[in-house]
């Protein structure tokens, strides 16, 4: 019975890694579509989201079956319930990559307001946080999960910088720039939300590894 349980858990883990790879690819492609103003690549991200949605359903069903058939306890139970939450967070991250691609379609036929500098920097932070959050889950690395959480303020600051520049240097001076500025504002918000979801994954990893709840209590992270 225990052998079968661990086989099913391993299968669920493998599927989570496959989904994470698809999600990371979606973030990368959405940003490449923005940099190159490539509407075809943006549409590809939107179309490929169906695969991620299907994978989410599959993993959720696997987790429910494990809970129903094996009634896991302690660490195994925390792994399955954490996996379910991570599955949901990954699907939301993929949706945000779709949102970015939809904004790209809105401006792909227009000249950019300015060279893209801070938005790609924010995208790199987002990609790093997602990758580290998943790695912390794979390796059950609580320290790496903590690093992800402590990186979130950097993403917030950079998002604020992007938004302040777009509003103060463009929208407030030339309201007609809205059709090009607002999609970039939204993209910065979508990227910051990706960082938030990576943070939620990291919080779940800490719970899985240490049975410690850090959500709403992030001061704990700085004390240890």
N, C-alpha and C positions, 0 to 999 in steps of 0.2 A: 504493500500500500504506500509506504513512504517513498519507495523507489519511483513509483508511478507519479506521485505528487511532484517530486523533484524533476522528473522528465517533463511534466506539464509546465512547471515553473520555468524550466530552461527554454522551452518552446515559446512561452510568452515573452521571456527576456529577449530572445532572438528577434521576435516580431517587433518589439519595442525599438530595438536597434535599427531594424530596417526602416521603421517609420521615422525615426530620428534622422536617418540619412536622407530620406525623401524631403523632410522638412528643411534641413540645412541646405539642400540643393535648391529648394524653392526660394529661400531667402537670397541665396547667391544669384540665382537667375533674375529675380525681381530687381536686384540692384544693378546687375549688368544691363538689364533692359532700360533702367533709368539713365545710366551713364552713357549708353550708346543711343538712347532714344529709339529703342528697337521695339516697335509695336508687336512684331511677330513673336518675339521672345516673351513679351508681357502676356500675350494671349496663351502661350504655351504653359506658363505658370498657372494661369486660370484654369485651363483645361486639365492639367495634371493634378489639380486639387482633388478630383474625383478619386484618384488612387489612394490619397491620404485619408479621405473620408471612409473609404471601404476598409482600409487598414485599421482605422479607429474602431469601427464596428466589430471587426474580427477580434481585436485584442480585448475589447470589452466583453465579448462573448466567452473568450478563453478564461478571463478572470472570473466571470460569474460561474462558469463550469467548475473551476478549481475550488471556489468557495462552497459550492453546493455539493460536490462529490467527495471532497477530501477534508473539508472543515479544518484548514490549517490553523496552527497555533503560533503564538509568539512571533519570532522573526519571520517565519514563512508567511504568516498572516500580514505582517507589516509590509513585506515585499509585495504581495499581491495587491493590497489596498493602495500602496504607494504607486505601484505600476498603473493602476487604474487612473489615478490622479494625473500622473505624468502623461499618460495616453491622451487625456483630455486637454492638458496644457499644450502638448505638441500640435494637436488639431487646431487649437486657437492660434498658435504661432503661424501655422500654415495659412489660416484664414487672413492673418495680417499681411503675409507675403502676397496673397491674392489682392488685398486692398491696395498695397503698394503698386502692384501691376495695373490695377484699374486706374490709379492716379497717373501712372506713366502713359496710359492710353489717352488721357485727357490732354497731355502736353507734348506727346511725341511728335506732333506736327508743328510745334511752336519753338522758336529759339529760346534757350534757357536764359533766365534773368541774369545769371552770373555763373562763373565756373563752379562746379560742385567740389567743395572742400570739406565742410563740416558734416554734411549728410553722409558721405562715404565713411568719415571717421566714426560717426555714430553707428553706421551699419557694421563696421568692423568690431566695435564694442559688442553689438548685439550678437553677431556671429560667434565671437569669442565666449560670451556668456552662455549661449545655448550649447556650444561644444563642451565647455567645462562643466555645465550642469549635467549633461548626458554622461560625460566621463566620470563625474562624481558618482552617478548612479551605477554605471557599469562596475566601477572599482570599489564601490561603497566607501568612497573617500570623503569623509566628513570635512576635512580641512579644505579641500577643493570646493566643496559646496559652500563653505563659509566665505571663501574668496569671491564666489559668484555674488553672494548677497551683498558683500561689502563693495562690489563694483557698481551697484545700481545707482548710487548718487552721482557717479561720473557720467552715466548715461543721462540722468535727469538734467545735469548742468549743461551738457552739450545740446540736448533738445531745447533747453531754454535759450541758449545762445543762438541757435538756428532760428527759432521763432522771433526773438527780439530783432535780429538782423532783417528778416523778411518783412516784419511789420514796420520797423522804424525807418529802414533804408529804401523800402519799395512801396508797400501798401499805403503808408501815411503820406508819402510824397506824390505817388501816382496811382490813384484808385484803379485806373485801367489795367494795371499790372496784376489785378486779382486773378485773372484766368490762368496766369503762370505761377503766381506766388502761393495761392491757396493750396493747390495740389502738393507743393513742396512742404508747406506747413503740415498738411495731413500726413505726408510720408514721414516727417520727423516724429510725429505723434505715433504713427504705427510702429516705427523702429523702437521708440521708447517703451511701447507696450510689449514688444517682443522681449525686451530686457526684463520687464516686470514678470512675464510668464517664465522666463529662465530663472528668475529669483524664486518664484513659487516652486519650481521643480527642485531647486537647491534646498529650500525649506523642507520639502517632503523627504529628500534624501537624508537630511539630518534626523528627521523623525524616524525614518526606517532604520538608520544605523544605531542611533542612541536612544530612541524612544523619547526624544526631547522636542517639545514644541517651541519653535523660535518665532513663529508668526505672531506679530503684534508685540514681540519682546526682543527686538533686534539688539537692544543694549547688551543682551547676554553674549552676543558675538564678540563684542569689544572687551568684555571682561575676562574672557578665557584666553 
